[in-house]
Amino acid sequence: MLNKLFTKLESYYDEMVSIRRYLHQHPELSFQEYKTAKFIQSYYKKLNIEVRGNIGGNGIIAKVYGQKPGKTVALRADFDALPIQDEKDTPYQSLVPGVMHACGHDGHTATLLVLAKALNELRHELEGTYVFIHQHAEEYAPGGAAPMIEDGCLEGVDVIFGTHLWASEPTGTIQYRTGPIMAAADRFEIEIQGKGGHGAQPHTTIDSIVTASQLVLNLQQIVSRKVNPVEAAVVTVASFTAENAFNVIAEKAKLVGTVRTFNEDVRKFIEAEMERIIHGTCYTANSSYKYDFVRGYPAVVNHAKETDFLISCAKIIAEVKTIEETEPQMGGEDFAYYLQKIPGTFFFTGAKPEGVHTGYPHHHPKFDIDEKAMLIAAKTLGTAAVQIHNE
C-alpha cells in the first residue's frame, strides 16, 4: 500500500512544485486569503473530493473515505502569507507588493493537496476517513485554528498530524519532540504618559523616553532574576516609538513586544510581574501608563504515543536520512489548539535550500525552501495517516 502511495506522490511531484510556485506568486495575508481559499476548494472539486469552505472564516476541510472502516485521521496545512516584500530573484517571486510566503505555508498547502489527491485514488484500499484541514490565519493571533475547531473541523477526528517545512535544517531531516515543542506566543503594548516640553528645559517635563528606557532595562530582569533558570522564557521589547522634533521632549512613548513561555504558571507570572514593574517604574518617574497583555497561542505540546508513532513512520521513508529530537522552539504555532482537543503530534521537515551553508531564516525577505522537502513531508504524513489504522 505504501509503495503505491509513494509512487503516486513521486509522479505528482512536478504538480506539487507547480502549485507551490503559483501560491508563492499570489500570497494573501491572514484573514484575507479569499482567492487562496477558492483555489484550494476548486482543486478538490475537480477531483470530486468532498470539500467545505468558510470553516471558521476562510478555513477549508476536505474528506476522503476509505472503503474499509477505521479511524478518522486529520492532516493540517496553513495557507496565509506575511506582510514582507519578496526580495528573491526567482521566476516564482511574489507578484503582490509587500506580501510573500516567507514561512513555507505555500509548500504546506501544495503538500497536502497532492497527498489528498494520491490518497483519494487509493481510497478503495484504505481504511477509515482522512480529513484535510486547510487552515487560514496561522501567522496572526487569534489565528484560524480556534475558530475552525469551534466550527467543527475536528468532529469525529481521532488523531491529528502536522508538519512545518523547516528551512534551517537540511532536506532529509525529520525533527520531533515529545511534550512542548513550540512556545506560547503572547504580545504586549505599553504606553508611557509623561509631560512633554522643550528639549532645553528638561526640569519642566516628565521625559517619557527616559522612563521607557528605564522600563526596557527593568523588564530584562524578569527572565534573568525572577524566572527559574530551568524554565525557558523570553521577554522581548521589539518596538520603541517616541517620535518628536530634535528639540522636543516626548510626552508619550510606546513599547511593543512579545513574551514566550512553555509553562503556564511562568506565563501567568510574567504577565503579572510586568504589570508590577511597569507600575513601579512609572510611579518613580511620576508618569502614568497603559498596559495591554494580549494572550496569543498556547504552547504546542505533542502527545507521547503519537510522537513515537511518527518516528516509526519517518524511518520508513527512504529520503529521510536523519531523525532527531529537537530542542523546544520559541516560535509560536496555533496547531497547539488541535492538540489540546485530540491526540497528535507536530514535527519539522528539513527544507534548507541546496547549495547554501545557512539558509535565510523564516520571515526573511529572501526566504525559500528546497521543494524536494515537500515530497518528504507528503510521504511522512501519508505514512502516518495510513499506518495509524494498524496501531
N, C-alpha and C positions, 0 to 999 in steps of 0.2 A: 504493500500500500504506500509506504513512504517513498519507495523508489519511483512509483508513478507520480506522486506529488512533486518530488524533486525534479523529475524530468519535465513536467509541465511548467514548473516555475522557471527552470532554465530556458525553456523555449519561449517564455514570455518576458525574458529579461529586457529585451530591447523595448518592449511596450512599457515596462516599468520605468525605464530611463526616460522614455518619451513623456510619460505622464508627469514624472518628477520635474522635468525641464519646463513643461508647459506651466505647471503650477508655480515654478520658480519665477517665470516671466510675468505671472499675473497674481501677485500676492495681495492679500487683503488683511487688514488689521482686525484685532479681536473685536467681536460683536458686530463686525461689518462684512463678514465673509459670505455674502449673498451669492455671488457668482460661483465661488468655490463650492458652496453647498449644492447649487444647481448642477455643477459639473459632476460631483460625486453621485448625486441621485440619477442623473442621466446615464452614467456608466452602468449602474446596477439595473436600471430599467431596460437597457439594451440587451442585457444578459438574462432578462426575465427573472431576476432575483428580487425577492420581496424586500421593499425598502420603504422607510417612512422618514419624512423630513420634519423640520420645525420641532425637534425634540428639545425642550428646554431652551428654545431660542433657535440658533442656526444648526443645532446638532442633528445628526442622521444616524439611524440604525438600519442595518440590513441583516437578513437571516437566510441561512442555508440549512435545509433539513436533511439529515441523513436518513437512509431507508430503514435503518435499524434503531431501536430505542437506545437511549444512553443519556449521558449528562448534557447539560447546556453550558457551553464554554463561551466566554466573551473575549474578544481581542479588541484593543483600543488603539486608535491613532488620532492625533490632534492635527489641525489644519490651518491655524491662524499664523500670521506673519508679524513682523516687528516694524516700528517706525524708524527705520535705518536706511540710509542711502546705500544702494548696492554699488560697490567700487571694484567689483571683479571685472576683469577683461575676458569675458567668456561669451559664447554665442547665446547662452541662455540667461544673460544678465536681466535683472528685473526691469520691466518696462514701465513700472509705476514709480514716479519720483518720490523719494523719501520713504519707500516701503520695500522690504525684502524679507525673504525667508532666510533669516540669519541663525536659525536654530535647528534646521533639519525637518520641520514639520511637513514640508513638501515631500520629502523622502518617506516619512512615516505613512503619509496618505497613499502614495504610489505603492508602497509595500503591501498595505492592507487590501487595496483594491485588487491587485493582481493575485494575492493569496486567496481572496474570496472567489475570484474567477476560477482558479485552479481547483479549489475545494468543491465548488458548485459542479464542475464537470465530473467530479468523482463521488458525487452525493449518493449514488446508488450503492456504493461500497462503504459508506460512512455510517457511524453510529452517532446518535444524539443530534443536538442542534448547535449551530455556530452563529453567534451574534457578533456582528462587526460594528463597533461603536466608533463613529467618526465625530470627534469632539471639537467644538468651536472654543475659542477664547481660553486657551490654556495660559497664555502669556500675561494676562491681566486679571488680577483678582477683582471680583469674586469668582471669576472663571466660569467655564462651561460645564465642568463635571457635576457640581452640586445640582444645578437646575435640570440637567439631563437625568440624574438619578431620581429627582423629585417627579420627573415626567415619565418615569417607568422604564428607563433603559436597562435596569438590572433585574426586572421582574422575571422570575423563574431561572435566573442565571446561578450556576453552582460554583463557578470559578472564573477568574479573570487573569489575563496576562497582558503585559505591555512592555514595550522596549523604547529606548531612546538611542538614536544614532549618535555616537559619541566621537566627535572629531579629534579629540585629544589622544585617543588610543588607536593603535594600528588595526587595520582591517584584518579580521580573523580572530579578534579578541572578543570574548564574552565576559562581562563583569557582573557579578551578582553580590548580594549581601542579604543575610537573614536579619530581620529586625529593621531598625531605622537605616534607610539608605539615602534619603534626601530630607532636608530640614524644613521645619515650619518657617514660613516666609511672611514676616509682618512689616508694616510700613508706619512711619511716624512723621508728624509735622509739628514743629514748634515755632510759634511766632512770639518774638520778644517785643514788648512795647516799652520804649524808653521816652525820652524827651529830646527832640531834635534842636538844632541851633547852629550857630556859626562855628566853623572849624577853629577859629582863633579864640573862642571863648568856651572851652570845654567845661569850665566850672559852672556854667549856667545850664548845662544839659545833663541828660542821663543817656550815656552813649550805648545804644543797643548793640553796636558791633563789639565793643569791649565785653559786654555781658554775654553775648552769644559766643564769643571766642572762649571765654572762661568756661562756658557751659560745654562746649565741644571737648575741652580737656577733661572736665569733670565726668562727663559721660564715659570716657575711656576707662575710668576706674571701676566701672561696674563689672566688666568681664575679668579684669586683671586682679581685682581685690575683693569682689563680692560673690563671684560665682565659683563654686568648687572646681578646681583645676581639672578634675577628671570628667567634667561635663563640658561639651562643646557648645560655644555660644559666640555670636558676633553682634556687635553694635557698631554700625557704620553710619556716620554723617556724610551723606553723599552730595548734598547741595547746601550752600551758604549764600543767601541773597540779601543784599542791603545796598541797593543802587542809589547813588547820590552824586552831586557835583563834588569836585575835589575839595571844596572848602565848606562843605556842609556835613555836620554830624548827623548820622542816621537816626531817625526816630523809631524805625522798625527794622527788624532783621528776622529772616526766616531760615530755619534749618529743616531739611528733609532727609530722611534716611531709612535704613532697614535694620531689623533685628532678625537673627537666625538662631534657632534652637532646635533641639531634639526632645528634650524633657519638658513635659507640660508644666511641671512645677517651676522649672527655671524660666520658662516663658512668662508665667504669671508674675514671678518675682521681678524680672527685668522691667516689665510694664509698670509695676508699682514703684520700683526703685528709681526709674527715670522720672516719674512724677515727683518723688521726694527731692531728687537732685535739682530738677528744674525749679521747683518751688524755693529751695534754699538758695540757689544761685541768684535767682531774680529778687528774692527778699533782701539779700545782702546788697544788691545793686539798686534797690528801690525801684525795681521795674515790675511790670505785670506781664502776664504771658497767657497764651492759649496753647493747649497740648492735645493732640489728637493721635491716638494709637489705633491703627487700623489692622485688625487681625486678618491675615491672608490665609494661605493654605496651611493645614496641619502637616506634621512630618509624615513622610511616606514610610510606612512600616510594613515590610514584607513578612509573609507567613512562612514558617519554617518548612512545613511539609511541601508546599508548592514550590518553594525555592530549591529544595533538594531535588524535586521532580524536574524542575527546569534545568538544573545542572546535568542530570542524566540525559535529557533531551539534547542539550548542546553537544554532548560527547558523540552523538550520532552524526553530526554534521561534518562532512569531510573538510569543508573550508574553514572550520573553526580550529585554530592552531593553539589558542591559549584560553583557558577558562580559569578565572582568578577572582578571589574575593576582593572587592574594592573597599576603600575607606569610605565612611559616610561623606556625602557631598553636601555642601552648604547651600546649594541651589534648591529652589522650591519646585513642586510639581503637584497639580491638583489630582493626579492619579491617587493621591492619598485618600480622597473621599470614597473611591471604589473599594479600597482595601479596608476601610472602616465598616463596610457593609457585608462584604463577602471575602472568602479566601482568595489569595492570588499572590502574584509577585511581579515586580518591575525590575528590569535589568538593562544594562548598557551594551550596545553592539558597536564595537570599534569601527570607526569610519574615517580615519585620518587619510587625507588625500595622498596618493602615491608621489614619491619623489621629494617629499618635504620632511625635514627633521622635526620641525614643530609646526603644526598647522595653525591657522588662525582660530582663535577661540570662538565659542558660541557667542552670538550677539555682536560680532565684529563685522564691519562693512565689507570685509573680504572673505567672510566665512564661506566654506564649501565643504563638500563631503566626497569620499570615494564612493561612487554609486554602486560598486560591487557589494558594498556593505548591505544594501537593501536586499539583495538576494539571500545573504546570510541571515538577515533578520526574518525574512519571509520563511525560510526553511526552519529556523528555530521556533518561531511562533506556530508554524504549521505542524511541526512535530509535536509540540506541547498540546495543541488542540486535538490532534488525532490520538495521541498516546494516552491522554488523560482518561480515556474510557477503559484502559487496562489497569488503572490504579485501584 
